[in-house]
Amino acid sequence: MKFRQKKKLLKQLECIEDFRQHKEQIVYPLSEILFVSLFGLLKGYLDFKDLYTYFKFNKNNKLLKKLFKTDKIRVPCKSTFHRILSNVSYDGLEIVFRNFFDKCSKGKHVAIDGKWLNGSDVKGQYLESSHKSVLHILDKDSKTVLGHKFMEKGKLSEIPAMNEILADKTFSNTGQIYTMDALHTQTETLNTINDNDEYFLAKVKGNQKLLKNKLISTINIFHKPTATYTSPLWQSEGNKSVTRTVDIFQNLDSNIVMFHEDFKNIQTIVRVTKETINLISGEVKITTQYLVANFKDKTPHQFHDMILAHWRVETFHYHKDMLTAEDNHICYINPFAMTILRSFVVNLYQIYLNNNKNIIIDNEIIDKATMVNIKKVCHHDDKFTSDIFEM
């Protein structure tokens, strides 16, 4: 059985500073507790109570004892286990996370979007304003999250958090394309990306009337789009068919398609017309959205694919809720550590899925590889769960 990546991860977990005092008296190593918690999450034990029960009944697990190089795994009491997971340094855990998944980055296409942590309502008011939230930084090619930015004040701090991501250069690569929702179509954000020799494809918000009106006025100057792509008809949710027409507008004589006193270097205007037909009622719904980009070397088909690929970050959010029950997990103190561990789980499932069409154990095909099936097999098979780390 391979242990290379697991040992590497365990060594990195050992570097996280332990918040507990009197370190010479510690009998429950933080790195072991974090690793067992991650192992348990992969197997489907999703809250503090179930993780503790898994830990308690696996203190003689041969695989874990071999990894930890010990004859006996010490299990803390339930309250101590809860306290440790609730107080671990999420900054230290984030460093480990980024280092472990750094190899997944293609450095070409990044999607950024925020997610409420619905179990973090500290005052018990059950209001969105009292929840904490997190920005996920997703590599669209590998469909894995590369890092997080944590927001104590919910999405009220999402714009400054985004600007901090751009400023720290961790995810910067010359020529990288950022896609983001309309909230981040801000002067400072887009201009920072442009100044970093990176690219943006950003939606224009409905309440940005001046910018949107100028886009539409510029489009009206053109007799026809510079180029157009219409997607094939496809069915959504069983009773709806959807097509998208992507029109791009570019100045063939220069790079700038539209001058704006605030936004730098707008080279392409993208208009997406979405037609949805209800196959039962026959109702037709047409919506139009506008985007801007600071590059022009892509076809309408490529713009279409980049726009749709942005929603992979929403798919990641969906997996965190459905596979790891993040929305159902109550964590008033430090929810960020647990959301990092949950991202670990979804990433590991996704990497296995990227590399395998089927789930294979002992050279036998067990099932088709889907996120749900991977989780099911992890629940029953320690060796399979262990091997996921080595992908």
C-alpha positions, 0 to 999 in steps of 0.5 A: 500500500502506498503511503507517500502522499499521506506521509507528506500530508501528515508531515505538513499537518504537523507544522500547524501550530497547536493552540493548546498550552503546556505542549509538553503534556499533549497526548493527542497529536493535532496532526493525527486528529486532523488526519483521522477527521479527514479520513472519516469525512471521506468515508461519510462521517460528516459532523463532530458527533459521527467523526468522534464515533468513527475515531473511537471505534478505529483506534486499532485501525491497522492502516492508521497505526502504520501511517502514524508509526504507533502501536496505539492511537490515543482517542480524546474524549468527545468534548476535547475532540470537539474543542480541538477541531473548533480551535485549530488554526484555519490559516495553518490548515489553509497553507497545508491545503494550498500546498497539497493541491498546488499540483492541480493548478493549470494556471489558465482558467480560474473561477472565484465565487462566494458561499455562505456557511449556514452553520456559522450563525453565532448569535442563533439569529438564523439571518444571512447577515450573521453567517460567515462565508468563504470565497472558493478559488477554483481551477476550472480545468481540473475542477478542484479548489486551489484555495479559500479566502475567509470572510467574517462578515459574510458576503459584505466583505466579498469585494475586498476579499477578492482584491486581497486574493489578487494582491497576494499573487499566490494564484497569479499567472501571466495570461490567466483568465479570471471569470467571476459573477457580476458582484466583482465587476468593480473598477479596482478588481478588473483594473488590478487583474489587467495591471497584473498582465492577466485576463478577466471575463466579467458579467455586467450587473443590472444595477450598473446602468451607466456601464450597461447602457454604454455597452448597449450603445456601443453594440448598436454602432455595429451593423452586426456582431463580429462573430456569433456562435449558437449552442446545440439544443439541450434539455435541462431538468427534464422538461426544458430545452435551452440554447445560447447565442453568443455574440462578440463585438470587437474593434478590428482596427485596434484593441479597445472596443469601448473607452471607459473612464474607469475601466481599463482595456475593454477589448471585447463585449460579449452578449449572451442570449439564452432561450429556454422553452418549457416542453410541457407548457410551450412557454418561451423565456428569453434572457440577455446578459452582457460581459466584458473582457480585456482580450480578443483572441477567442472565438464565440464558441470559446467564450461560450465554454468559458462562461459555462465553465464558470459554473463549475464553482457552483457545482463545487458548492453543490457537492460540498452541501450534498456530499459533505452536508456542509449546510447542515453542519452547525459550527459556531466557532471557527467554521473555516477549519471544517470547510477546508477539510470538506474542500479536501474531501470534494477535491480528492473525490474530483481528482479520482473522477478526473483520472478514472471512468470506473471504480476499480478494486483488485483489478475488478470494476466495482461501479461507474465513477461518480462522486456519489459512488466514490463516496459509497466505496470509501465508506466500505473500503479503507484501502480505497480511501487510502489510495485516493490520497495517492492520486 
